Amino acid sequence: MKKDIVLMIAKEVKIKIGDVGNLIEVPPKEELGDYAFPCFGLAKNLKKNPVVIAEDLAKKLRKKLPRWVSNVDSSGGYVNFFFVK
């Protein structure tokens, strides 16, 4: 599942798959999702606030969710992925 999430993100933000994979985290609280992608490193290149980047990325990814992802949301500069349980 992580590999699929990495591919989805890499396609949207146009950065290397390995770089995306190194950034994927497991959130500290279950209610924040199953995986999270921090957008802080993208802020300098995109010249945008990480919160705005996360909101935009979550909106794009929400349109293409695989069946095993129930939701993609943004919170404080992170894109959070929720799996179907």
The first five atom37 places (N, CA, C, CB, O) and aatype in JSON, in Angstrom:
{
  "aatype": [12, 11, 11, 3, 9, 19, 10, 12, 9, 0, 11, 6, 19, 11, 9, 11, 9, 7, 3, 19, 7, 2, 10, 9, 6, 19, 14, 14, 11, 6, 6, 10, 7, 3, 18, 0, 13, 14, 4, 13, 7, 10, 0, 11, 2, 10, 11, 11, 2, 14, 19, 19, 9, 0, 6, 3, 10, 0, 11, 11, 10, 1, 11, 11, 10, 14, 1, 17, 19, 15, 2, 19, 3, 15, 15, 7, 7, 18, 19, 2, 13, 13, 13, 19, 11],
  "atom_mask": [
    [1, 1, 1, 1, 1],
    [1, 1, 1, 1, 1],
    [1, 1, 1, 1, 1],
    [1, 1, 1, 1, 1],
    [1, 1, 1, 1, 1],
    [1, 1, 1, 1, 1],
    [1, 1, 1, 1, 1],
    [1, 1, 1, 1, 1],
    [1, 1, 1, 1, 1],
    [1, 1, 1, 1, 1],
    [1, 1, 1, 1, 1],
    [1, 1, 1, 1, 1],
    [1, 1, 1, 1, 1],
    [1, 1, 1, 1, 1],
    [1, 1, 1, 1, 1],
    [1, 1, 1, 1, 1],
    [1, 1, 1, 1, 1],
    [1, 1, 1, 0, 1],
    [1, 1, 1, 1, 1],
    [1, 1, 1, 1, 1],
    [1, 1, 1, 0, 1],
    [1, 1, 1, 1, 1],
    [1, 1, 1, 1, 1],
    [1, 1, 1, 1, 1],
    [1, 1, 1, 1, 1],
    [1, 1, 1, 1, 1],
    [1, 1, 1, 1, 1],
    [1, 1, 1, 1, 1],
    [1, 1, 1, 1, 1],
    [1, 1, 1, 1, 1],
    [1, 1, 1, 1, 1],
    [1, 1, 1, 1, 1],
    [1, 1, 1, 0, 1],
    [1, 1, 1, 1, 1],
    [1, 1, 1, 1, 1],
    [1, 1, 1, 1, 1],
    [1, 1, 1, 1, 1],
    [1, 1, 1, 1, 1],
    [1, 1, 1, 1, 1],
    [1, 1, 1, 1, 1],
    [1, 1, 1, 0, 1],
    [1, 1, 1, 1, 1],
    [1, 1, 1, 1, 1],
    [1, 1, 1, 1, 1],
    [1, 1, 1, 1, 1],
    [1, 1, 1, 1, 1],
    [1, 1, 1, 1, 1],
    [1, 1, 1, 1, 1],
    [1, 1, 1, 1, 1],
    [1, 1, 1, 1, 1],
    [1, 1, 1, 1, 1],
    [1, 1, 1, 1, 1],
    [1, 1, 1, 1, 1],
    [1, 1, 1, 1, 1],
    [1, 1, 1, 1, 1],
    [1, 1, 1, 1, 1],
    [1, 1, 1, 1, 1],
    [1, 1, 1, 1, 1],
    [1, 1, 1, 1, 1],
    [1, 1, 1, 1, 1],
    [1, 1, 1, 1, 1],
    [1, 1, 1, 1, 1],
    [1, 1, 1, 1, 1],
    [1, 1, 1, 1, 1],
    [1, 1, 1, 1, 1],
    [1, 1, 1, 1, 1],
    [1, 1, 1, 1, 1],
    [1, 1, 1, 1, 1],
    [1, 1, 1, 1, 1],
    [1, 1, 1, 1, 1],
    [1, 1, 1, 1, 1],
    [1, 1, 1, 1, 1],
    [1, 1, 1, 1, 1],
    [1, 1, 1, 1, 1],
    [1, 1, 1, 1, 1],
    [1, 1, 1, 0, 1],
    [1, 1, 1, 0, 1],
    [1, 1, 1, 1, 1],
    [1, 1, 1, 1, 1],
    [1, 1, 1, 1, 1],
    [1, 1, 1, 1, 1],
    [1, 1, 1, 1, 1],
    [1, 1, 1, 1, 1],
    [1, 1, 1, 1, 1],
    [1, 1, 1, 1, 1]
  ],
  "atom_positions": [
    [[0.82, -1.2, 0.0], [0.0, 0.0, 0.0], [0.86, 1.26, 0.0], [-0.93, 0.0, 1.21], [0.57, 2.23, -0.7]],
    [[1.93, 1.23, 0.8], [2.8, 2.4, 0.86], [3.36, 2.72, -0.52], [3.94, 2.17, 1.87], [3.44, 3.88, -0.92]],
    [[3.75, 1.67, -1.24], [4.32, 1.87, -2.59], [3.32, 2.58, -3.5], [4.73, 0.52, -3.2], [3.7, 3.47, -4.26]],
    [[2.06, 2.19, -3.43], [1.02, 2.81, -4.26], [0.82, 4.28, -3.89], [-0.3, 2.05, -4.12], [0.63, 5.13, -4.76]],
    [[0.87, 4.57, -2.6], [0.72, 5.96, -2.14], [1.9, 6.79, -2.63], [0.62, 6.02, -0.59], [1.72, 7.91, -3.1]],
    [[3.09, 6.23, -2.52], [4.29, 6.92, -3.01], [4.16, 7.24, -4.49], [5.55, 6.07, -2.75], [4.48, 8.36, -4.92]],
    [[3.7, 6.29, -5.27], [3.54, 6.52, -6.72], [2.51, 7.6, -7.0], [3.12, 5.21, -7.41], [2.71, 8.44, -7.88]],
    [[1.4, 7.59, -6.26], [0.35, 8.61, -6.44], [0.9, 10.01, -6.16], [-0.85, 8.33, -5.53], [0.67, 10.94, -6.93]],
    [[1.64, 10.14, -5.07], [2.18, 11.44, -4.68], [3.25, 11.89, -5.68], [2.77, 11.39, -3.26], [3.24, 13.03, -6.13]],
    [[4.17, 10.98, -6.01], [5.26, 11.34, -6.93], [4.73, 11.83, -8.27], [6.18, 10.13, -7.15], [5.28, 12.77, -8.85]],
    [[3.67, 11.21, -8.74], [3.08, 11.62, -10.02], [2.53, 13.05, -9.94], [1.96, 10.64, -10.42], [2.66, 13.82, -10.89]],
    [[1.92, 13.38, -8.82], [1.3, 14.71, -8.68], [2.31, 15.81, -8.4], [0.28, 14.68, -7.57], [2.16, 16.92, -8.91]],
    [[3.34, 15.53, -7.6], [4.27, 16.6, -7.21], [5.55, 16.61, -8.05], [4.63, 16.47, -5.75], [6.39, 17.49, -7.9]],
    [[5.69, 15.62, -8.93], [6.81, 15.55, -9.87], [8.16, 15.52, -9.15], [6.76, 16.74, -10.82], [9.09, 16.24, -9.53]],
    [[8.27, 14.7, -8.11], [9.57, 14.47, -7.48], [9.85, 12.97, -7.5], [9.6, 15.03, -6.02], [8.95, 12.16, -7.72]],
    [[11.09, 12.61, -7.27], [11.53, 11.22, -7.37], [10.78, 10.33, -6.38], [13.03, 11.13, -7.13], [10.5, 10.72, -5.25]],
    [[10.48, 9.12, -6.84], [9.76, 8.15, -6.03], [10.51, 7.87, -4.73], [9.55, 6.85, -6.81], [9.9, 7.8, -3.66]],
    [[11.82, 7.73, -4.81], [12.62, 7.47, -3.62], [12.54, 8.6, -2.6], [0.0, 0.0, 0.0], [12.51, 8.35, -1.4]],
    [[12.51, 9.83, -3.1], [12.4, 10.98, -2.2], [11.05, 11.01, -1.5], [12.61, 12.29, -2.97], [10.97, 11.3, -0.3]],
    [[10.0, 10.69, -2.23], [8.65, 10.65, -1.63], [8.6, 9.53, -0.6], [7.56, 10.43, -2.73], [8.09, 9.72, 0.51]],
    [[9.13, 8.36, -0.96], [9.1, 7.21, -0.05], [9.81, 7.48, 1.26], [0.0, 0.0, 0.0], [9.37, 7.0, 2.31]],
    [[10.89, 8.25, 1.22], [11.62, 8.58, 2.45], [10.85, 9.53, 3.35], [12.96, 9.19, 2.1], [11.13, 9.61, 4.54]],
    [[9.89, 10.24, 2.8], [9.14, 11.22, 3.59], [7.85, 10.67, 4.19], [8.81, 12.4, 2.72], [7.34, 11.24, 5.16]],
    [[7.32, 9.59, 3.66], [6.06, 9.03, 4.16], [6.22, 8.64, 5.63], [5.62, 7.8, 3.32], [7.21, 8.01, 6.0]],
    [[5.26, 9.02, 6.45], [5.3, 8.76, 7.89], [4.03, 8.05, 8.34], [5.49, 10.06, 8.67], [3.01, 8.08, 7.67]],
    [[4.13, 7.43, 9.5], [2.95, 6.92, 10.18], [2.59, 7.98, 11.22], [3.2, 5.48, 10.84], [3.41, 8.27, 12.09]],
    [[1.4, 8.57, 11.15], [1.03, 9.63, 12.09], [1.05, 9.14, 13.54], [-0.37, 10.17, 11.74], [0.83, 7.95, 13.8]],
    [[1.3, 10.05, 14.48], [1.37, 9.67, 15.89], [0.02, 9.28, 16.5], [1.96, 10.79, 16.69], [-0.03, 8.58, 17.51]],
    [[-1.06, 9.73, 15.87], [-2.4, 9.41, 16.36], [-3.2, 8.74, 15.25], [-3.14, 10.69, 16.88], [-3.13, 9.16, 14.09]],
    [[-3.94, 7.72, 15.6], [-4.71, 6.96, 14.61], [-5.72, 7.83, 13.87], [-5.42, 5.81, 15.29], [-5.99, 7.59, 12.69]],
    [[-6.28, 8.81, 14.54], [-7.3, 9.66, 13.9], [-6.72, 10.58, 12.82], [-8.0, 10.49, 14.95], [-7.46, 11.22, 12.08]],
    [[-5.38, 10.63, 12.74], [-4.73, 11.44, 11.71], [-4.48, 10.65, 10.43], [-3.41, 11.98, 12.23], [-3.99, 11.2, 9.44]],
    [[-4.81, 9.37, 10.42], [-4.67, 8.56, 9.22], [-3.72, 7.4, 9.42], [0.0, 0.0, 0.0], [-3.15, 7.2, 10.49]],
    [[-3.56, 6.64, 8.35], [-2.68, 5.48, 8.36], [-1.28, 5.83, 7.86], [-3.26, 4.36, 7.51], [-0.29, 5.27, 8.33]],
    [[-1.2, 6.75, 6.93], [0.07, 7.29, 6.45], [-0.09, 8.79, 6.28], [0.52, 6.62, 5.12], [-1.19, 9.3, 6.09]],
    [[1.05, 9.5, 6.35], [1.03, 10.95, 6.15], [2.23, 11.35, 5.29], [1.05, 11.7, 7.51], [3.3, 10.75, 5.36]],
    [[2.02, 12.37, 4.5], [3.08, 12.93, 3.67], [3.25, 14.4, 4.05], [2.75, 12.77, 2.14], [2.34, 15.2, 3.83]],
    [[4.42, 14.78, 4.6], [4.65, 16.18, 4.96], [5.01, 17.01, 3.72], [5.78, 16.28, 6.0], [5.8, 16.58, 2.88]],
    [[4.43, 18.18, 3.62], [4.64, 19.04, 2.45], [5.61, 20.19, 2.71], [3.32, 19.61, 1.99], [5.75, 21.08, 1.87]],
    [[6.28, 20.17, 3.84], [7.16, 21.27, 4.2], [8.36, 21.4, 3.26], [7.66, 21.09, 5.62], [8.79, 22.51, 2.95]],
    [[8.89, 20.28, 2.8], [10.03, 20.29, 1.88], [9.68, 20.81, 0.49], [0.0, 0.0, 0.0], [10.56, 21.24, -0.25]],
    [[8.41, 20.79, 0.15], [7.97, 21.27, -1.16], [7.78, 22.79, -1.18], [6.67, 20.59, -1.56], [7.74, 23.39, -2.25]],
    [[7.67, 23.39, -0.02], [7.33, 24.81, 0.08], [8.33, 25.71, -0.64], [7.24, 25.21, 1.54], [7.94, 26.65, -1.32]],
    [[9.6, 25.43, -0.48], [10.63, 26.28, -1.09], [10.56, 26.22, -2.62], [12.03, 25.86, -0.6], [10.58, 27.26, -3.28]],
    [[10.48, 25.01, -3.16], [10.44, 24.87, -4.62], [9.16, 25.42, -5.23], [10.59, 23.41, -5.0], [9.19, 26.05, -6.29]],
    [[8.03, 25.18, -4.57], [6.74, 25.62, -5.1], [6.39, 27.05, -4.72], [5.66, 24.69, -4.63], [5.43, 27.63, -5.23]],
    [[7.17, 27.6, -3.79], [6.95, 28.97, -3.31], [5.52, 29.16, -2.79], [7.23, 29.99, -4.42], [4.85, 30.15, -3.09]],
    [[5.09, 28.17, -1.99], [3.76, 28.2, -1.38], [3.87, 27.74, 0.07], [2.76, 27.31, -2.16], [4.82, 27.07, 0.45]],
    [[2.89, 28.1, 0.84], [2.78, 27.65, 2.21], [2.52, 26.14, 2.21], [1.64, 28.42, 2.97], [1.72, 25.67, 1.4]],
    [[3.18, 25.36, 3.09], [2.96, 23.91, 3.14], [1.51, 23.52, 3.38], [3.82, 23.3, 4.22], [1.05, 22.48, 2.9]],
    [[0.78, 24.34, 4.11], [-0.64, 24.05, 4.37], [-1.42, 24.12, 3.06], [-1.23, 25.05, 5.42], [-2.28, 23.28, 2.8]],
    [[-1.13, 25.11, 2.24], [-1.8, 25.27, 0.94], [-1.42, 24.12, 0.01], [-1.44, 26.64, 0.3], [-2.26, 23.59, -0.7]],
    [[-0.14, 23.75, 0.02], [0.32, 22.64, -0.81], [-0.42, 21.36, -0.41], [1.86, 22.44, -0.67], [-0.9, 20.62, -1.27]],
    [[-0.51, 21.1, 0.89], [-1.19, 19.89, 1.38], [-2.67, 19.89, 0.99], [-1.06, 19.77, 2.91], [-3.2, 18.86, 0.58]],
    [[-3.32, 21.04, 1.11], [-4.74, 21.14, 0.74], [-4.93, 20.85, -0.75], [-5.3, 22.53, 1.09], [-5.83, 20.1, -1.13]],
    [[-4.09, 21.46, -1.58], [-4.18, 21.26, -3.03], [-3.9, 19.81, -3.43], [-3.21, 22.2, -3.76], [-4.6, 19.24, -4.26]],
    [[-2.87, 19.23, -2.82], [-2.49, 17.87, -3.14], [-3.58, 16.88, -2.7], [-1.16, 17.51, -2.47], [-3.92, 15.95, -3.44]],
    [[-4.13, 17.09, -1.52], [-5.21, 16.22, -1.04], [-6.42, 16.29, -1.97], [-5.63, 16.61, 0.4], [-7.04, 15.27, -2.28]],
    [[-6.74, 17.49, -2.42], [-7.88, 17.67, -3.33], [-7.66, 16.9, -4.64], [-8.12, 19.17, -3.62], [-8.57, 16.24, -5.14]],
    [[-6.45, 16.98, -5.19], [-6.14, 16.27, -6.43], [-6.19, 14.77, -6.23], [-4.75, 16.69, -6.95], [-6.75, 14.04, -7.05]],
    [[-5.6, 14.29, -5.14], [-5.53, 12.85, -4.89], [-6.91, 12.26, -4.58], [-4.58, 12.56, -3.74], [-7.18, 11.1, -4.91]],
    [[-7.76, 13.04, -3.96], [-9.11, 12.58, -3.62], [-9.9, 12.16, -4.86], [-9.87, 13.67, -2.86], [-10.78, 11.3, -4.77]],
    [[-9.59, 12.75, -5.99], [-10.31, 12.45, -7.23], [-9.91, 11.1, -7.82], [-10.05, 13.54, -8.26], [-10.6, 10.58, -8.7]],
    [[-8.79, 10.52, -7.35], [-8.25, 9.3, -7.95], [-7.98, 8.22, -6.91], [-6.96, 9.61, -8.7], [-7.01, 7.47, -7.04]],
    [[-8.81, 8.11, -5.91], [-8.55, 7.16, -4.83], [-8.72, 5.71, -5.25], [-9.45, 7.46, -3.67], [-9.72, 5.36, -5.88]],
    [[-7.75, 4.87, -4.91], [-7.97, 3.44, -5.11], [-9.02, 2.95, -4.11], [-6.64, 2.64, -4.95], [-9.31, 3.63, -3.12]],
    [[-9.57, 1.78, -4.35], [-10.65, 1.27, -3.5], [-10.24, 1.08, -2.05], [-11.16, -0.04, -4.04], [-11.08, 1.17, -1.16]],
    [[-8.98, 0.83, -1.8], [-8.53, 0.55, -0.43], [-8.22, 1.82, 0.37], [-7.31, -0.33, -0.47], [-7.88, 1.73, 1.55]],
    [[-8.34, 2.98, -0.25], [-8.18, 4.26, 0.47], [-9.56, 4.87, 0.63], [-7.2, 5.24, -0.29], [-10.24, 5.16, -0.35]],
    [[-9.96, 5.07, 1.88], [-11.29, 5.63, 2.14], [-11.32, 7.15, 2.03], [-11.78, 5.2, 3.51], [-12.36, 7.73, 1.7]],
    [[-10.18, 7.8, 2.33], [-10.15, 9.25, 2.28], [-8.71, 9.75, 2.25], [-10.91, 9.85, 3.48], [-7.79, 9.08, 2.72]],
    [[-8.54, 10.94, 1.7], [-7.29, 11.68, 1.75], [-7.66, 13.05, 2.26], [-6.55, 11.74, 0.34], [-8.58, 13.69, 1.74]],
    [[-6.95, 13.51, 3.28], [-7.27, 14.79, 3.89], [-5.97, 15.54, 4.15], [-8.08, 14.59, 5.21], [-4.88, 14.96, 4.09]],
    [[-6.07, 16.82, 4.44], [-4.89, 17.61, 4.78], [-5.06, 18.17, 6.19], [-4.65, 18.75, 3.75], [-6.16, 18.49, 6.63]],
    [[-3.92, 18.28, 6.87], [-3.93, 18.82, 8.23], [-2.56, 19.4, 8.54], [-4.33, 17.73, 9.27], [-1.58, 18.66, 8.61]],
    [[-2.5, 20.7, 8.73], [-1.26, 21.35, 9.15], [-0.04, 21.08, 8.29], [0.0, 0.0, 0.0], [1.06, 20.91, 8.82]],
    [[-0.19, 21.05, 6.99], [0.95, 20.83, 6.11], [1.21, 19.37, 5.77], [0.0, 0.0, 0.0], [2.2, 19.05, 5.11]],
    [[0.34, 18.5, 6.22], [0.45, 17.06, 5.94], [-0.74, 16.62, 5.08], [0.51, 16.23, 7.25], [-1.85, 17.14, 5.22]],
    [[-0.48, 15.65, 4.21], [-1.54, 14.97, 3.48], [-1.7, 13.62, 4.18], [-1.21, 14.82, 1.92], [-0.75, 12.84, 4.25]],
    [[-2.89, 13.35, 4.68], [-3.16, 12.13, 5.45], [-3.99, 11.15, 4.65], [-3.88, 12.46, 6.77], [-4.97, 11.53, 4.01]],
    [[-3.59, 9.89, 4.69], [-4.26, 8.82, 3.96], [-4.95, 7.87, 4.95], [-3.25, 8.04, 3.08], [-4.35, 7.42, 5.92]],
    [[-6.21, 7.6, 4.68], [-7.01, 6.72, 5.53], [-7.39, 5.48, 4.72], [-8.29, 7.45, 6.06], [-7.93, 5.59, 3.62]],
    [[-7.1, 4.3, 5.26], [-7.4, 3.06, 4.57], [-8.78, 2.55, 4.94], [-6.34, 2.0, 4.88], [-9.28, 2.81, 6.03]],
    [[-9.38, 1.83, 4.02], [-10.66, 1.17, 4.27], [-10.4, 0.09, 5.3], [-11.29, 0.57, 2.95], [-9.45, -0.68, 5.19]],
    [[-11.25, 0.06, 6.31], [-11.07, -0.93, 7.39], [-12.15, -1.96, 7.35], [-11.05, -0.26, 8.75], [-12.16, -2.88, 8.18]]
  ]
}
